Amino acid sequence: MSLEKIKKKYLQEALSKPIQKYGIDLGGGRFTSLSDAAGFYVESCPEPITAKVEKKYLRFGYVVEEIPIEVIKKPKGFLGDRQLYTFTNPDLKNDNLKVDALDSPLIGKVTVKFQAGQNFAVRTETINQALYQSSDGRFYTKPNLPEQRDDFCVERYSAEIKAERNARISDTDDYVKLPDITVARSAGAKRSVLEEADRVSLETYRQALRDLTDQAGFPFVEWPTPPTALTYELQQKINARQNMSKGGF
């Protein structure tokens, strides 16, 4: 595998993940509550919020769910400058949507104080940019995708090769630990014990895997060849991982 092919593969993967129509922009390429339909994003406020609500929505010390509030005081940065709506929080049990009324006008809006831990919601917003999700979890315009950069792709591919290298070493552990282990040398073949020459080849293979990262050109290097006696079983394990990574079983 070459850098050019890896970049092409990674870029295709990112471009196959366009952002949805609605969501909440958290900044820095981070979004939440993504959907193709408008909805709400809900977050618990760690501190009390003081706000005004229409008196008709205040009943026996509780406010109605999903009504807009006029914020007077809230923690800095909590849900930005967006319109807040009341939202239920079952964890508060009997205190859910319970407020302290700070005044008592005959009509209009009442000033109330919500307790810490109350949930609030904001409406999801239309996303007008063509953005795509990188493997780092963030969204970018196509020209700014990290997958366009050599260093990003090399670092990602290196991590993948190291992880697979470690898995291939683990694949061979039982053959080293269990002296009486038997192997199937091909599909449907009768199992047989490993010969001494097979064990020597196995240790050579394991060392080659350990030394893989020291090879010139890493991570764009060839995998060492496993011992002939173990080729079938080890390939089965490799195939199983590849199927799992593709969502198979």
C-alpha positions as CSV (number, residue, x, y, z in Angstrom):
1,M,0.0,0.0,0.0
2,S,1.4,3.4,-1.0
3,L,0.8,6.8,0.5
4,E,-1.1,7.9,-2.6
5,K,-3.5,4.9,-2.3
6,I,-4.0,5.4,1.4
7,K,-4.8,9.1,1.0
8,K,-7.3,8.2,-1.7
9,K,-8.9,5.6,0.5
10,Y,-9.1,7.8,3.6
11,L,-10.5,10.8,1.6
12,Q,-13.2,8.6,0.0
13,E,-14.2,7.4,3.5
14,A,-14.5,11.0,4.7
15,L,-16.4,12.2,1.7
16,S,-18.9,9.4,2.2
17,K,-19.9,11.0,5.5
18,P,-21.5,14.4,4.7
19,I,-23.0,16.3,7.5
20,Q,-26.7,16.1,8.0
21,K,-29.2,19.0,7.5
22,Y,-29.7,20.0,11.1
23,G,-27.6,20.1,14.2
24,I,-25.9,22.2,16.9
25,D,-22.5,23.7,16.1
26,L,-20.2,23.3,19.2
27,G,-17.3,25.1,17.4
28,G,-14.0,23.7,16.2
29,G,-15.7,21.4,13.7
30,R,-17.7,19.7,16.4
31,F,-21.4,19.2,16.0
32,T,-24.1,17.4,18.0
33,S,-27.7,16.3,17.6
34,L,-27.2,15.8,13.8
35,S,-30.3,14.8,11.9
36,D,-32.1,15.3,8.6
37,A,-35.1,16.6,10.5
38,A,-35.3,19.6,12.8
39,G,-35.4,18.9,16.5
40,F,-34.0,19.7,19.9
41,Y,-30.7,19.4,21.6
42,V,-30.9,19.0,25.4
43,E,-28.3,19.7,28.0
44,S,-28.3,19.8,31.8
45,C,-27.3,23.1,33.4
46,P,-24.9,22.6,36.2
47,E,-25.9,25.9,37.9
48,P,-29.2,27.6,38.6
49,I,-30.7,29.8,35.9
50,T,-32.8,32.9,36.5
51,A,-35.3,33.7,33.8
52,K,-38.7,35.1,33.0
53,V,-41.6,32.9,31.9
54,E,-45.1,33.7,30.9
55,K,-47.3,33.5,34.0
56,K,-49.8,31.2,32.2
57,Y,-47.0,28.5,32.1
58,L,-46.4,28.6,35.9
59,R,-48.6,26.2,37.8
60,F,-48.2,25.5,41.6
61,G,-44.5,26.2,41.6
62,Y,-43.8,24.2,38.4
63,V,-43.3,25.4,34.8
64,V,-44.6,23.7,31.7
65,E,-42.2,21.6,29.5
66,E,-40.9,22.9,26.1
67,I,-41.8,26.6,26.6
68,P,-39.4,29.4,25.7
69,I,-37.8,31.3,28.6
70,E,-36.2,34.8,28.7
71,V,-32.9,34.2,30.4
72,I,-31.7,36.8,32.9
73,K,-28.7,34.9,34.4
74,K,-27.1,31.7,33.4
75,P,-23.6,30.2,33.4
76,K,-21.2,31.7,30.9
77,G,-21.2,29.7,27.6
78,F,-24.1,27.5,28.5
79,L,-25.7,26.8,25.1
80,G,-24.4,30.1,23.7
81,D,-26.9,32.8,22.9
82,R,-29.6,30.5,21.6
83,Q,-33.2,30.6,22.7
84,L,-33.7,28.2,25.6
85,Y,-36.7,26.0,26.2
86,T,-37.6,24.2,29.4
87,F,-37.1,20.4,29.2
88,T,-37.9,17.6,31.5
89,N,-35.2,15.8,33.6
90,P,-36.5,12.6,35.2
91,D,-33.4,12.4,37.4
92,L,-34.8,15.4,39.4
93,K,-38.0,13.4,40.2
94,N,-40.4,15.6,42.1
95,D,-38.1,18.6,41.6
96,N,-38.3,18.3,37.8
97,L,-39.3,21.7,36.3
98,K,-39.8,23.1,39.9
99,V,-38.9,26.8,40.2
100,D,-38.8,29.5,42.9
101,A,-40.9,32.5,41.9
102,L,-38.9,35.7,42.6
103,D,-41.8,38.1,42.0
104,S,-45.6,37.9,41.5
105,P,-46.9,40.2,38.8
106,L,-50.7,40.1,38.0
107,I,-50.1,39.6,34.3
108,G,-47.1,39.1,32.0
109,K,-44.0,37.3,32.9
110,V,-42.8,35.9,36.2
111,T,-39.2,35.9,37.3
112,V,-38.2,32.4,38.3
113,K,-35.1,30.6,39.4
114,F,-34.5,27.1,38.1
115,Q,-32.4,24.7,40.2
116,A,-29.1,23.3,39.2
117,G,-29.3,20.2,37.1
118,Q,-32.4,21.2,35.2
119,N,-32.5,20.3,31.6
120,F,-32.9,22.9,28.9
121,A,-33.3,22.6,25.1
122,V,-32.4,24.6,22.0
123,R,-33.7,24.0,18.6
124,T,-31.3,22.4,16.1
125,E,-30.1,24.7,13.4
126,T,-29.9,24.4,9.7
127,I,-26.4,23.6,8.5
128,N,-25.7,25.4,5.2
129,Q,-22.1,24.4,4.6
130,A,-21.0,21.3,2.7
131,L,-19.0,19.6,5.5
132,Y,-17.6,16.1,5.8
133,Q,-16.6,14.0,8.8
134,S,-12.9,13.2,9.2
135,S,-11.7,10.1,11.1
136,D,-10.9,12.5,14.0
137,G,-14.6,12.9,14.5
138,R,-14.8,16.6,13.4
139,F,-16.4,18.1,10.3
140,Y,-14.5,20.1,7.6
141,T,-15.0,21.5,4.2
142,K,-13.5,19.2,1.5
143,P,-10.3,21.2,1.0
144,N,-9.7,21.4,4.8
145,L,-10.1,17.7,5.5
146,P,-7.1,16.3,7.4
147,E,-7.3,13.4,5.0
148,Q,-5.9,15.8,2.4
149,R,-2.6,16.0,4.3
150,D,0.3,13.5,4.0
151,D,1.3,13.8,7.7
152,F,-2.2,13.0,8.9
153,C,-2.6,10.0,6.6
154,V,0.9,8.6,7.6
155,E,0.2,9.0,11.3
156,R,-3.2,7.3,11.0
157,Y,-1.9,4.5,8.8
158,S,1.0,3.9,11.1
159,A,-1.4,3.5,14.1
160,E,-3.4,1.0,12.1
161,I,-0.4,-1.0,11.0
162,K,0.9,-1.1,14.6
163,A,-2.4,-2.2,15.9
164,E,-2.6,-5.0,13.3
165,R,1.1,-5.9,14.0
166,N,0.2,-6.3,17.7
167,A,-2.8,-8.4,16.8
168,R,-0.8,-10.7,14.6
169,I,1.7,-11.3,17.4
170,S,-1.2,-12.1,19.8
171,D,-2.5,-14.5,17.1
172,T,0.6,-16.6,17.7
173,D,0.7,-16.6,21.5
174,D,-1.0,-19.9,22.1
175,Y,1.4,-21.7,19.7
176,V,4.2,-20.5,21.9
177,K,2.5,-21.1,25.3
178,L,1.0,-24.5,24.7
179,P,3.6,-27.1,23.9
180,D,1.1,-29.8,22.9
181,I,-1.1,-27.5,20.7
182,T,-2.2,-29.0,17.3
183,V,-2.9,-27.1,14.1
184,A,-4.9,-27.5,10.9
185,R,-2.6,-26.8,8.0
186,S,-5.4,-26.4,5.5
187,A,-9.2,-26.4,5.4
188,G,-10.6,-29.7,6.6
189,A,-7.1,-31.1,7.3
190,K,-6.5,-33.4,10.3
191,R,-4.9,-31.5,13.1
192,S,-1.2,-32.3,13.9
193,V,1.4,-31.1,16.3
194,L,4.0,-28.5,15.5
195,E,7.5,-29.8,14.6
196,E,10.6,-28.1,16.0
197,A,11.3,-26.5,12.7
198,D,7.8,-25.0,12.8
199,R,8.5,-23.5,16.2
200,V,11.8,-22.0,15.0
201,S,10.0,-20.4,12.1
202,L,7.3,-19.2,14.4
203,E,9.8,-17.3,16.6
204,T,11.5,-15.9,13.5
205,Y,8.0,-14.7,12.4
206,R,7.2,-13.1,15.7
207,Q,10.5,-11.3,15.8
208,A,9.9,-10.0,12.3
209,L,6.6,-8.6,13.4
210,R,8.3,-6.9,16.4
211,D,10.9,-5.3,14.1
212,L,8.3,-4.1,11.5
213,T,8.3,-0.5,12.7
214,D,12.1,-0.4,12.3
215,Q,11.9,-1.2,8.6
216,A,12.8,1.5,6.1
217,G,9.7,3.1,4.7
218,F,7.4,2.1,7.6
219,P,4.4,2.1,7.6
220,F,4.4,1.3,3.9
221,V,6.1,-2.1,4.3
222,E,5.3,-5.7,3.5
223,W,4.0,-8.1,6.1
224,P,6.4,-10.9,7.1
225,T,5.4,-14.4,5.9
226,P,4.1,-16.7,8.6
227,P,5.3,-20.2,9.1
228,T,4.0,-22.6,6.5
229,A,2.4,-24.9,9.2
230,L,0.4,-21.9,10.6
231,T,-0.4,-20.0,7.4
232,Y,-4.0,-21.3,7.2
233,E,-5.0,-20.8,10.8
234,L,-3.3,-17.4,11.1
235,Q,-4.9,-16.2,7.9
236,Q,-8.3,-17.2,9.3
237,K,-7.7,-14.9,12.2
238,I,-6.6,-12.0,9.9
239,N,-9.7,-12.5,7.8
240,A,-12.0,-12.5,10.9
241,R,-10.6,-9.1,12.0
242,Q,-11.0,-7.7,8.5
243,N,-14.7,-8.9,8.4
244,M,-15.3,-7.3,11.8
245,S,-13.8,-4.0,10.7
246,K,-16.3,-4.0,7.8
247,G,-19.2,-4.7,10.1
248,G,-19.4,-8.4,9.5
249,F,-19.1,-11.3,11.9
